[in-house]
Amino acid sequence: MSAQQHLASEPPHSSAVQAPIQPAQEEPQPENPAAQAPAPAPAPIQAVGDIAIDDSNSAYSDELSTFTASLTSSVLNFPTENGRRYSAFREGTYVFPNDESEQDRMDLHHEMMTRVCGGRFHLAPLTNPGRILDIGTGTGLWCIEMGDLYPDAEVIGNDFSPVQPNMVPRNVKFEVDDVEAPWTHPIKYDYIHSRFMAASIADWPKLVRTCYDNLNPSGIVEFQDGEFEFYSEDGSIENSWLRKWNTDMLAATSMAGRILNPGQQLEGWVRAAGFEDVHTEKIRVPLGLWPKDMTLASNTSELHSKLSEGL
């Protein structure tokens, strides 16, 4: 299998990895399977029906797929705090909101990352993937784009919050799930995509190993994440209030048991998990409105808005 890491931020990085092909091996069976087998992990919740989810962005009419099962009312009972709405599934695990303002921010981030990657939805070398998984899919735009790009693939997006459109291509579906819990899908994937999960994952090495274990031979995982420790080429950020805020934010995230700077460590994690053919790419995304290059200026404007809204 291979892994690609595409890290984007200040500065962005990127990388993809492929895991080695391994022959299937039979696992020894315990003498008393019923007594020794661990209890199965709860399956992800697959949402459907007429959930009150905005589908105004859907361009599909005849060929639609919907969520594949009913959501429990508890998952839809979103708590609110200080005027913001949050996920109800495993409440408190994911610290960011899921309300309309946050969804707009995530959509803006999707557009920024697509532009940063040269208009591509992935940088990994894919050839007709059969099963695709998007970790932390957010509003699901990436899954919808990939469903159109690979109409013969099954595209699955998971997230804590069922805020995705309920009208999507037939080959796309969404699940409410925690990627750090045991994965219960019996069928492995050809391509796993993870983008900007910074500050959302408690155990990155474990997640990377889980991706490895759930890929088909020669499958690919692609991580796109960033470095959020700001820097300036002329040193002007040093001793500024922006530097102090950035330093305090990094420290606070670490105290909460999360990593805000996973980008620089991704290559080590994927190699340690056993992936081969590892490729890492760093993509520069300035913060601020100063670049003279029009492409950079467009990207930085979106990043500035994304960070401002994220506060």
C-alpha positions in Angstrom: 0.0 0.0 0.0 1.2 3.5 -0.5 0.6 6.7 1.3 0.7 10.2 0.1 0.8 13.2 2.4 -0.2 16.5 1.1 0.2 19.0 3.9 -1.2 22.4 3.4 -1.0 25.4 5.7 1.6 27.8 6.9 3.4 26.1 5.2 1.3 23.3 3.8 2.7 19.8 3.2 1.4 16.9 1.2 2.2 13.2 1.1 0.9 9.9 -0.1 1.8 6.3 0.9 1.3 2.9 -0.5 1.3 -0.2 1.7 3.2 -3.3 0.7 1.2 -6.1 -0.9 0.9 -8.9 1.6 -0.6 -12.4 1.1 -3.7 -13.1 3.0 -3.1 -15.2 6.1 -5.4 -17.3 8.1 -5.6 -16.2 11.7 -5.5 -19.0 14.4 -8.9 -19.6 16.0 -9.2 -19.7 19.8 -10.4 -22.9 21.3 -13.5 -21.2 22.6 -14.3 -18.3 20.2 -17.5 -17.4 22.0 -15.6 -16.9 25.3 -12.5 -15.2 23.9 -13.8 -13.0 21.1 -14.1 -9.3 22.0 -17.4 -7.7 21.8 -18.0 -6.2 18.4 -17.6 -2.4 18.0 -20.8 -0.5 17.3 -21.4 0.0 13.7 -21.4 3.5 12.3 -24.8 5.2 12.0 -25.9 5.6 8.5 -28.3 8.4 8.2 -31.2 8.9 5.9 -34.7 9.9 5.3 -36.1 13.4 5.4 -33.6 14.8 7.9 -33.6 18.6 8.2 -30.4 19.0 6.2 -29.8 21.7 3.6 -29.8 20.2 0.1 -30.0 23.5 -1.8 -26.5 22.9 -3.3 -27.4 19.6 -4.9 -27.3 19.5 -8.6 -29.0 16.1 -8.9 -32.6 15.4 -9.6 -33.2 11.9 -11.2 -30.1 10.0 -10.1 -30.0 10.5 -6.4 -28.8 8.5 -3.5 -29.9 9.2 0.1 -28.5 8.2 3.4 -29.0 4.4 3.9 -30.7 4.1 7.3 -32.4 6.1 9.9 -30.6 8.4 12.3 -31.4 8.1 16.0 -32.9 11.2 17.4 -30.0 11.6 19.9 -27.6 12.2 17.0 -29.8 15.0 15.7 -30.3 16.6 19.0 -27.5 19.1 18.5 -26.5 21.0 21.7 -25.9 24.8 21.6 -23.5 26.8 23.6 -22.7 30.5 23.4 -24.8 30.9 20.3 -23.0 28.0 18.4 -24.4 24.6 17.6 -22.3 21.4 18.1 -22.3 17.7 17.3 -24.5 15.5 19.5 -22.7 12.3 18.6 -20.1 11.6 21.4 -20.7 15.1 22.6 -17.6 17.1 23.5 -15.1 14.8 21.5 -15.1 17.2 18.5 -14.6 20.8 19.7 -15.7 22.7 16.5 -19.3 23.7 15.8 -21.4 22.2 13.1 -23.8 25.1 12.4 -24.4 27.0 9.2 -21.5 29.4 9.8 -19.1 26.5 10.3 -20.5 24.7 7.2 -19.8 27.8 5.2 -16.3 27.9 6.5 -15.7 24.3 5.6 -17.0 24.8 2.1 -14.6 27.8 1.8 -11.8 25.5 3.0 -12.7 22.9 0.4 -12.5 25.5 -2.4 -9.2 26.8 -1.1 -7.6 23.3 -0.9 -8.9 22.5 -4.4 -7.3 25.6 -5.7 -4.1 25.0 -3.7 -3.8 21.5 -5.3 -4.1 23.0 -8.8 -7.8 22.2 -9.2 -7.3 18.5 -8.3 -9.4 16.7 -5.7 -6.5 14.4 -4.9 -2.8 14.2 -5.6 -2.4 10.5 -5.2 -2.1 8.5 -8.4 -5.5 6.8 -8.6 -6.6 4.3 -11.2 -10.3 3.4 -11.1 -10.6 3.0 -7.3 -13.4 0.7 -6.2 -14.0 1.9 -2.6 -13.1 5.4 -1.4 -13.3 6.7 2.2 -13.2 10.3 3.3 -12.3 10.7 7.0 -14.1 13.7 8.6 -16.0 14.6 5.5 -17.6 17.8 6.9 -20.2 19.0 4.5 -19.4 16.2 2.0 -18.4 18.4 -0.9 -15.2 16.4 -1.5 -17.2 13.1 -1.6 -19.7 14.6 -4.1 -16.9 15.8 -6.4 -15.2 12.3 -6.2 -18.5 10.6 -6.8 -18.8 12.5 -10.1 -15.1 12.0 -11.0 -15.2 8.2 -10.3 -18.8 7.2 -11.1 -18.0 3.5 -10.7 -16.5 3.9 -7.3 -18.3 3.6 -4.0 -17.5 6.8 -2.0 -18.2 6.9 1.7 -17.8 10.0 3.9 -17.9 9.8 7.7 -18.2 12.5 10.3 -19.5 13.2 13.7 -22.3 15.4 12.3 -25.0 14.5 9.7 -24.9 17.9 8.0 -24.2 16.7 4.5 -26.7 17.1 1.6 -29.3 14.4 1.4 -29.3 14.4 -2.4 -26.0 13.2 -3.8 -24.8 10.9 -6.6 -25.9 7.3 -6.4 -22.4 6.1 -5.5 -22.0 8.4 -2.5 -23.2 7.9 1.0 -22.4 9.4 4.4 -22.1 7.9 7.9 -22.1 9.2 11.4 -19.0 7.6 13.0 -15.9 8.2 15.1 -12.7 7.3 13.0 -10.8 6.7 16.3 -13.2 4.0 17.3 -12.7 0.4 15.9 -13.7 0.3 12.2 -16.4 -2.2 11.5 -16.6 -2.2 7.7 -16.0 -5.8 6.4 -14.8 -4.6 3.0 -11.5 -2.8 2.7 -10.8 0.4 0.7 -8.7 1.2 -2.3 -8.2 4.8 -1.3 -8.5 6.6 2.0 -8.5 10.4 2.1 -7.9 12.6 5.2 -7.8 16.4 5.0 -7.2 18.9 7.8 -7.9 16.8 10.8 -5.6 19.0 12.9 -6.7 19.3 16.5 -9.4 16.6 15.9 -7.4 13.4 16.4 -6.2 12.2 19.8 -3.9 9.4 18.6 -2.5 10.0 15.1 -0.2 6.9 14.9 -3.2 4.7 15.8 -5.3 6.3 13.1 -2.6 5.8 10.5 -2.2 2.2 11.5 -6.0 1.7 11.2 -5.9 3.2 7.7 -3.1 0.7 6.8 -5.1 -2.2 8.2 -8.2 -1.2 6.2 -6.6 -0.8 2.8 -6.6 -3.4 0.0 -3.1 -4.5 -1.2 -1.6 -1.7 -3.2 -4.2 0.7 -1.7 -3.4 4.3 -1.1 -4.0 6.7 1.8 -3.6 10.5 1.4 -3.2 12.9 4.3 -3.5 16.6 3.6 -2.8 18.6 6.7 -0.9 21.6 7.8 1.6 23.4 10.0 -0.2 26.0 12.1 2.9 27.5 13.7 3.1 30.7 11.7 6.4 32.1 10.4 7.5 35.0 8.3 10.3 35.0 5.8 11.5 38.4 7.0 11.0 37.7 10.7 8.4 40.4 11.1 6.0 38.1 13.0 8.4 37.7 15.9 7.6 39.5 19.1 4.1 40.3 17.7 0.7 39.7 19.3 0.0 37.3 16.4 3.1 35.3 17.4 1.9 35.3 21.1 -1.6 34.2 20.1 -0.3 31.5 17.8 2.0 30.2 20.5 -0.7 30.1 23.1 -3.1 28.4 20.7 -0.6 25.6 20.0 0.0 25.2 23.8 -3.7 25.1 24.6 -4.3 22.5 21.9 -1.5 20.4 23.3 -2.9 20.6 26.8 -6.3 19.4 25.5 -4.6 16.3 24.1 -4.7 17.3 20.4 -2.0 18.2 17.8 -2.5 21.4 15.9 0.7 20.7 13.8 0.4 17.1 12.5 1.9 18.0 9.1 5.5 17.7 9.9 5.0 14.3 11.7 2.9 12.6 9.1 5.7 11.1 7.1 7.1 9.5 10.2 3.8 8.1 11.2 3.0 6.6 7.8 6.4 5.0 7.5 6.1 3.5 11.0 2.8 2.0 10.1 4.4 0.0 7.3 3.5 2.0 4.3 5.8 2.0 1.3 6.3 4.4 -1.7 5.8 7.4 0.6 5.7 10.8 -1.1 5.6 14.1 0.7 4.9 17.5 -0.8 4.9 20.9 0.9 2.6 23.6 -0.5 3.1 27.2 0.5 -0.1 29.0 1.6 0.6 32.5 2.9 -1.6 34.0 5.6 -2.6 37.5 5.0 -3.5 39.7 2.0 0.1 40.7 1.0 1.1 38.4 -1.9 1.5 40.0 -5.3 1.0 36.7 -7.1 -2.7 36.6 -7.9 -3.0 32.8 -7.3 -1.3 33.1 -3.9 -3.4 36.2 -3.1 -6.6 34.3 -3.9 -5.6 31.4 -1.7 -4.4 33.6 1.2 -7.7 35.6 1.1 -9.6 32.4 1.6 -7.2 31.1 4.3 -7.5 34.4 6.1 -11.3 34.2 6.0 -11.2 30.5 7.1 -9.1 31.3 10.2 -11.1 34.4 11.1 -14.3 32.5 10.9 -12.8 29.6 12.9 -12.1 31.9 15.8 
